[in-house]
Amino acid sequence: MKSVIARELRRRSIDVTTTVEVGLRTQSDKAQLNFICQEQRVLFTQDDDFLRIASFTSNHPGIVYCKQGTRSIGQIGVEYL
C-alpha cells in the first residue's frame, strides 16, 4: 500500500521515498525516527508503536498517521494527498 501512495505522490511531483528504498524496512522505529529527523522528511505510517515513540519528542518534521484497515488508498489520497 505504501508504495502505491509513494507512486501517487510522485505523480504529483512530490519528493518522496519509502522505507524499502532507503533500507529501513526492517529497522527499528527509533532508526526510522532518526532518519526522518536527519533527512527532514515527513513519515507516513500505520504503526501505533511508532506514534508512541515519536510522541516523546517534537523534534521531527512531521508524521502522517492512518490506522491500518480504516481507509482505502483512494480515501487516503483524498484526505492526505
Secondary structure as the mmCIF struct_conf table of DSSP 4:
data_model
#
loop_
_struct_conf.conf_type_id
_struct_conf.id
_struct_conf.beg_label_comp_id
_struct_conf.beg_label_asym_id
_struct_conf.beg_label_seq_id
_struct_conf.end_label_comp_id
_struct_conf.end_label_asym_id
_struct_conf.end_label_seq_id
HELX_RH_AL_P HELX_RH_AL_P1 LYS A 2 ARG A 11
TURN_TY1_P TURN_TY1_P1 ARG A 12 SER A 13
TURN_TY1_P TURN_TY1_P2 THR A 19 GLY A 23
TURN_TY1_P TURN_TY1_P3 ARG A 25 THR A 26
BEND BEND1 GLN A 27 GLN A 27
HELX_RH_AL_P HELX_RH_AL_P2 ASP A 29 GLU A 39
TURN_TY1_P TURN_TY1_P4 GLN A 40 GLN A 40
STRN STRN1 LEU A 43 THR A 45
HELX_RH_AL_P HELX_RH_AL_P3 ASP A 48 ALA A 54
TURN_TY1_P TURN_TY1_P5 SER A 55 PHE A 56
BEND BEND2 HIS A 60 PRO A 61
STRN STRN2 ILE A 63 TYR A 65
TURN_TY1_P TURN_TY1_P6 GLN A 68 GLY A 69
BEND BEND3 THR A 70 ARG A 71
HELX_RH_AL_P HELX_RH_AL_P4 ILE A 73 TYR A 80
#
